[in-house]
Amino acid sequence: MSEIRHLITALQRQCPPRFALILAWSVWWRTHQADARAYH
């Protein structure tokens, strides 16, 4: 588990904050869409 956390931290340091925000939003959106499809 700590390896995954280390990898995420390394990626966050390499990525500009704007890119990290877009990536996080994209993951949230896909999850939200999958949940919406499951309930409709």
CYANA upper distance limits for C-alpha pairs under 8 A (distance plus 0.5 A):
  1 MET  CA      5 ARG  CA      7.02
  2 SER  CA      6 HIS  CA      6.54
  3 GLU  CA      7 LEU  CA      6.65
  4 ILE  CA      8 ILE  CA      6.69
  5 ARG  CA      9 THR  CA      6.64
  6 HIS  CA     10 ALA  CA      6.65
  7 LEU  CA     11 LEU  CA      6.70
  8 ILE  CA     12 GLN  CA      6.65
  9 THR  CA     13 ARG  CA      6.79
 10 ALA  CA     14 GLN  CA      6.89
 11 LEU  CA     15 CYS  CA      6.51
 12 GLN  CA     16 PRO  CA      8.00
 12 GLN  CA     17 PRO  CA      8.04
 12 GLN  CA     20 ALA  CA      7.12
 15 CYS  CA     19 PHE  CA      6.71
 15 CYS  CA     20 ALA  CA      6.67
 16 PRO  CA     20 ALA  CA      6.91
 17 PRO  CA     21 LEU  CA      6.67
 18 ARG  CA     22 ILE  CA      6.80
 19 PHE  CA     23 LEU  CA      6.60
 20 ALA  CA     24 ALA  CA      6.61
 21 LEU  CA     25 TRP  CA      6.61
 22 ILE  CA     26 SER  CA      6.55
 23 LEU  CA     27 VAL  CA      6.83
 24 ALA  CA     28 TRP  CA      6.73
 25 TRP  CA     29 TRP  CA      6.51
 26 SER  CA     30 ARG  CA      6.74
 27 VAL  CA     31 THR  CA      6.77
 28 TRP  CA     32 HIS  CA      6.58
 29 TRP  CA     33 GLN  CA      6.59
 30 ARG  CA     34 ALA  CA      6.67
 31 THR  CA     35 ASP  CA      6.73
 32 HIS  CA     36 ALA  CA      6.62
 33 GLN  CA     37 ARG  CA      6.65
 34 ALA  CA     38 ALA  CA      6.74
 35 ASP  CA     39 TYR  CA      6.92
 36 ALA  CA     40 HIS  CA      6.70
